[in-house]
Amino acid sequence: MIFNRAQQKNLERLQNVLISDKQFSPQKVEKVLKSDMYNLLSNYCTLSPEDISIKVEVQKDGSYKFLMIARSGRLKVFGSLPDDYQ
């Protein structure tokens, strides 16, 4: 069977996805991301881990889609940001 370049790339990507799916658990990544997002966002706002929702989806082309939602009742007040951040 002869493949053109695009078909060959798609086949390689599919093979990579199938291999990585055996080693990759979206639930494990979601748990780690939730912890990291909580640590990051708690510097800027008041929230609890339950206020963060994260979902990882594998797309048809083998790419990953990250859906993250955080809810906070209050932002922390900053005196001023360094010039690099303005």
C-alpha positions in Angstrom: 0.0 0.0 0.0 1.4 3.4 -1.0 0.8 6.3 1.3 1.4 10.0 0.5 3.2 12.1 3.1 0.0 13.4 4.8 -1.4 9.9 5.1 1.9 8.6 6.5 2.1 11.3 9.1 -1.5 10.6 10.1 -0.7 6.9 10.4 2.4 7.7 12.6 0.4 10.0 14.8 -2.3 7.4 15.2 0.3 4.8 16.2 1.8 7.2 18.7 -1.6 7.9 20.2 -2.4 4.2 20.5 1.0 3.6 22.2 0.7 6.6 24.5 -2.8 5.6 25.5 -1.5 2.4 27.0 1.0 4.5 29.1 -1.1 7.6 29.6 -4.0 8.0 32.0 -5.9 11.2 31.6 -7.2 10.8 35.2 -3.6 10.8 36.6 -2.7 13.9 34.5 -5.9 15.6 35.6 -5.1 15.0 39.3 -1.6 16.4 38.9 -2.8 19.4 36.9 -5.5 20.1 39.5 -2.9 20.2 42.3 -0.6 22.4 40.3 -3.4 24.8 39.3 -4.5 25.0 42.9 -1.0 25.9 44.0 -0.7 28.5 41.3 -4.2 30.1 41.6 -4.1 30.2 45.4 -1.4 32.9 45.1 -3.9 35.1 43.3 -7.3 34.3 44.7 -9.2 32.5 47.4 -10.4 29.1 46.4 -10.4 25.4 47.5 -9.4 22.3 45.4 -13.1 21.6 44.9 -13.4 24.9 43.1 -11.1 23.6 40.3 -12.3 21.4 37.5 -9.9 19.9 34.9 -10.5 17.6 32.0 -8.1 16.2 29.5 -9.4 15.1 26.1 -7.5 13.2 23.4 -8.6 14.6 20.0 -9.0 12.6 16.8 -5.7 14.0 15.5 -3.8 12.8 18.6 -3.5 16.3 20.2 -4.7 17.0 23.7 -7.4 19.4 24.8 -7.2 20.8 28.3 -10.4 22.2 29.8 -9.8 24.1 33.1 -12.3 25.9 35.2 -11.7 27.6 38.5 -14.2 29.5 40.6 -13.1 32.0 43.2 -15.1 34.3 45.5 -12.2 36.8 46.0 -9.1 38.0 44.2 -6.1 38.8 46.4 -5.1 42.5 46.4 -1.6 43.3 45.1 0.1 46.6 46.0 1.8 46.9 42.6 3.3 44.7 40.0 6.9 45.1 38.8 7.3 46.9 35.5 8.0 43.6 33.7 4.4 42.5 34.4 2.6 45.7 33.3 
